[in-house]
Structure formats: C-alpha cells, structure tokens
Amino acid sequence: MRLFLAIDPGDPCRRRVAGTVDSVRATTSGIRWVGESHFHFTMAFLGEVDESRVAEISVATEAVALRHSPFPAVITGVGVFPDWRRIRVVWLGLRDEGALIRLGGDIGETCATLGFPQRPFRAHLTIGRTTGPLSAEQKVSLSKALALHKHDTYPFDVSRVLLMRSVLRPAGSEYSVLASFPLGGS
C-alpha cells in the first residue's frame, strides 16, 4: 500500500481554495490542477508499505497526535517548487504559531524511527503540478495569476492527523482515509 500522513483543512477551507485554483486555472496553461477533494497537507510520505505495518504506524501516529493540542492555522502565500526556472509544483503556504512545524517534526522523527526516510517538513498545500517544462510565457501568466492571491487567507483548525492510502490510477491518485488520530485526544 502507498501511504502518507496528512492534515485535512476541512470542507469549507477546501471550497475556498478551489475557488482560487479555478481563478488561476482560467489564465494559465501547462499545469495539472489538484481537485478539491485532494487538498491536504502531507506531514510524512511513507511510500509503499506492507499492510502488516499499518497497526504499528497507527500506534506511533496516535502517540504523536496525543502529545499535540488542536490549533488554528491559516493557508496563505503562494509559490512553486523547486524554483521558477524548473517549476514542478504550485503551492499555497501555511501560517500558524509554529504548532504545525512542531507536529511535522515530531511525525517526521517518529517515521524515521520506524524506518521511513523523511525529508524536512515544508508546510505547503499542493494545488498543481506541471505537465512538462513551462514556456517563459506560461511562467509569466502563472506568476501574475498567483500574485493576485498571495495575500489571500484561508483559516482552518488542525484537530487530527490522517493515515491516508493513495492508489495511483491513469486519471490520477485516489485517496482514502485508513485511520484518524485526534490531536490531544480531542
């Protein structure tokens, strides 16, 4: 199974982000946009995992979640990875009082202890991926479209960590929730 741990911003926030994506999509090309139901913050990508390890991952994730209290966060800011020369991912940023970074670091350490290699946590919400190299004109259009939304804010509450399964299909990934772990036992 292909697994990851994530934060769900909730339906109201996802709808607002989808409106922004629609606005940017209308003036850009060369990007495969993420659908509203797929908006999430990946806390840790675990990759292909044997089903027999789901219980172990669940116990460890629940322990991490219980050590953190629920907190408010705001999606805000825009950008691309890795940079504007070689755009691969279009994202919205996240602002909070550091709670998500602490939670992400704790989850990353726990996953590393379980033997899953981890990249440093970078709080972002992927809204699009390039379908190939973008032309200079496409980059300018994207930059202008994103600039219109760089100060937009989308508040939500972080109250749980989800263990998600991703099944790769020709039309894109299909996600399902395998388990939900409330923060602080909320």
C-alpha positions as a printed NumPy array, in Angstrom:
array([[  0.   ,   0.   ,   0.   ],
       [  1.155,   3.531,  -0.782],
       [  0.695,   5.523,   2.438],
       [  1.148,   9.027,   3.822],
       [  0.202,  11.014,   6.921],
       [ -1.745,  14.213,   6.349],
       [ -3.708,  17.126,   7.769],
       [ -7.127,  17.839,   6.263],
       [ -8.051,  21.544,   6.099],
       [-11.78 ,  20.707,   6.056],
       [-14.558,  21.215,   3.52 ],
       [-15.133,  24.984,   3.955],
       [-11.424,  25.723,   3.526],
       [-11.106,  23.325,   0.57 ],
       [-14.019,  25.057,  -1.198],
       [-12.359,  28.459,  -0.81 ],
       [ -9.018,  27.128,  -2.071],
       [-10.825,  25.522,  -5.034],
       [-12.165,  28.964,  -5.956],
       [ -8.609,  30.305,  -6.035],
       [ -7.439,  27.366,  -8.134],
       [-10.283,  27.992, -10.59 ],
       [ -9.233,  31.637, -10.859],
       [ -5.573,  30.764, -11.539],
       [ -6.506,  27.928, -13.918],
       [ -8.537,  30.331, -16.068],
       [ -5.428,  32.32 , -17.044],
       [ -2.68 ,  29.674, -17.126],
       [ -1.729,  26.526, -19.015],
       [  0.71 ,  23.641, -18.63 ],
       [ -0.47 ,  22.777, -15.117],
       [ -2.448,  19.74 , -13.958],
       [ -4.53 ,  21.179, -11.126],
       [ -5.304,  19.239,  -7.959],
       [ -9.005,  18.557,  -7.387],
       [-10.751,  19.984,  -4.337],
       [-11.151,  16.586,  -2.666],
       [ -7.372,  16.067,  -2.788],
       [ -6.299,  19.226,  -0.915],
       [ -4.287,  18.218,   2.159],
       [ -1.009,  18.913,   3.937],
       [  1.311,  15.926,   3.675],
       [  3.043,  15.523,   7.01 ],
       [  5.052,  12.434,   6.021],
       [  5.16 ,  10.332,   2.874],
       [  5.713,   6.681,   3.779],
       [  5.7  ,   5.194,   0.276],
       [  4.95 ,   1.541,  -0.385],
       [  4.23 ,  -0.131,   2.94 ],
       [  3.271,  -3.713,   3.691],
       [ -0.244,  -3.934,   5.121],
       [  1.159,  -5.715,   8.184],
       [  2.794,  -2.409,   9.287],
       [ -0.419,  -0.342,   9.371],
       [ -1.069,  -1.169,  13.061],
       [  2.494,  -0.187,  14.039],
       [  2.227,   3.09 ,  12.113],
       [ -1.179,   3.76 ,  13.665],
       [  0.033,   3.228,  17.242],
       [  3.034,   5.505,  16.685],
       [  0.971,   8.225,  14.956],
       [ -1.683,   8.156,  17.665],
       [  1.028,   8.651,  20.318],
       [  2.353,  11.689,  18.426],
       [ -1.141,  13.144,  17.935],
       [ -1.941,  12.831,  21.644],
       [  1.139,  14.938,  22.526],
       [ -0.133,  17.907,  20.467],
       [ -3.143,  20.126,  21.141],
       [ -5.515,  21.238,  18.376],
       [ -4.559,  24.62 ,  16.914],
       [ -5.682,  27.223,  14.365],
       [ -3.803,  27.657,  11.093],
       [ -4.148,  29.816,   8.003],
       [ -3.367,  28.897,   4.412],
       [ -1.705,  31.952,   2.889],
       [  1.058,  32.774,   0.429],
       [  1.875,  31.214,  -2.922],
       [  4.898,  29.694,  -4.583],
       [  6.465,  26.971,  -6.684],
       [  8.899,  24.101,  -6.124],
       [ 11.761,  23.729,  -6.72 ],
       [ 12.102,  27.24 ,  -8.208],
       [ 10.772,  29.485, -11.004],
       [ 13.311,  28.138, -13.522],
       [ 12.152,  24.499, -13.158],
       [  8.609,  24.632, -11.85 ],
       [  7.22 ,  21.226, -10.893],
       [  4.745,  22.062,  -8.105],
       [  2.484,  25.059,  -7.476],
       [  1.597,  25.557,  -3.821],
       [ -0.145,  27.634,  -1.192],
       [  1.689,  28.202,   2.08 ],
       [  0.676,  27.878,   5.683],
       [  0.964,  30.186,   8.673],
       [  0.446,  29.316,  12.294],
       [  2.291,  29.919,  15.552],
       [  4.722,  27.068,  14.872],
       [  2.433,  24.267,  16.007],
       [  2.32 ,  22.607,  12.567],
       [  6.109,  22.707,  12.27 ],
       [  6.41 ,  21.097,  15.714],
       [  3.804,  18.46 ,  14.802],
       [  5.51 ,  17.842,  11.448],
       [  8.902,  17.489,  13.105],
       [  7.528,  15.067,  15.683],
       [  5.82 ,  12.992,  12.981],
       [  8.996,  13.013,  10.874],
       [ 11.122,  11.799,  13.801],
       [  8.629,   9.06 ,  14.605],
       [  8.502,   7.916,  10.978],
       [ 12.3  ,   7.888,  10.798],
       [ 12.369,   5.75 ,  13.949],
       [ 10.023,   3.336,  12.165],
       [ 12.489,   3.168,   9.258],
       [ 10.792,   5.522,   6.795],
       [ 13.224,   8.01 ,   5.255],
       [ 11.93 ,  11.558,   5.682],
       [ 12.585,  14.87 ,   4.005],
       [ 12.49 ,  18.009,   6.129],
       [  8.862,  19.079,   6.639],
       [  7.835,  22.066,   4.493],
       [  4.259,  23.134,   5.211],
       [  2.52 ,  23.644,   1.884],
       [ -0.666,  22.693,   0.086],
       [ -0.003,  21.414,  -3.437],
       [ -2.558,  22.902,  -5.826],
       [ -0.943,  21.96 ,  -9.149],
       [  1.856,  20.089, -10.906],
       [  3.42 ,  20.878, -14.237],
       [  2.775,  18.529, -17.129],
       [  6.19 ,  19.353, -18.636],
       [  8.574,  22.313, -18.871],
       [  6.736,  25.635, -18.965],
       [  7.499,  28.291, -21.567],
       [  8.54 ,  31.785, -20.483],
       [  5.045,  32.985, -21.381],
       [  3.4  ,  30.278, -19.259],
       [  5.634,  31.179, -16.301],
       [  4.717,  34.861, -16.597],
       [  0.995,  34.012, -16.756],
       [  1.312,  31.749, -13.721],
       [  3.299,  34.327, -11.771],
       [  0.732,  37.056, -12.477],
       [ -2.194,  34.787, -11.595],
       [ -0.594,  33.668,  -8.331],
       [  0.361,  37.242,  -7.393],
       [ -3.345,  38.111,  -7.291],
       [ -3.764,  35.572,  -4.455],
       [ -0.537,  35.941,  -2.465],
       [ -2.316,  37.712,   0.41 ],
       [ -5.484,  35.578,   0.421],
       [ -6.138,  33.763,   3.694],
       [ -8.   ,  30.523,   4.334],
       [ -8.297,  29.784,   8.082],
       [ -8.951,  26.302,   9.428],
       [ -8.445,  24.295,  12.616],
       [ -5.983,  21.434,  12.843],
       [ -7.564,  18.794,  15.045],
       [ -6.337,  15.441,  13.71 ],
       [ -3.735,  13.574,  11.692],
       [ -4.924,  11.178,   8.999],
       [ -3.292,   7.988,   7.763],
       [ -4.064,   8.04 ,   4.049],
       [ -3.784,   5.472,   1.295],
       [ -3.017,   6.596,  -2.245],
       [ -3.823,   4.39 ,  -5.223],
       [ -2.265,   5.558,  -8.482],
       [ -4.683,   5.472, -11.421],
       [ -4.321,   6.72 , -15.017],
       [ -6.71 ,   9.585, -14.201],
       [ -4.77 ,  10.492, -11.031],
       [ -4.385,   9.341,  -7.452],
       [ -7.337,   8.134,  -5.42 ],
       [ -7.103,   8.819,  -1.687],
       [ -8.82 ,   7.055,   1.17 ],
       [ -8.562,   7.539,   4.935],
       [ -7.342,   4.431,   6.749],
       [ -7.28 ,   5.976,  10.237],
       [ -7.817,   9.287,  12.011],
       [ -5.877,  10.378,  15.105],
       [ -7.311,  13.309,  17.113],
       [ -4.796,  15.789,  18.484],
       [ -4.667,  15.88 ,  22.264],
       [ -7.379,  13.271,  22.376],
       [ -9.971,  15.826,  21.234]])
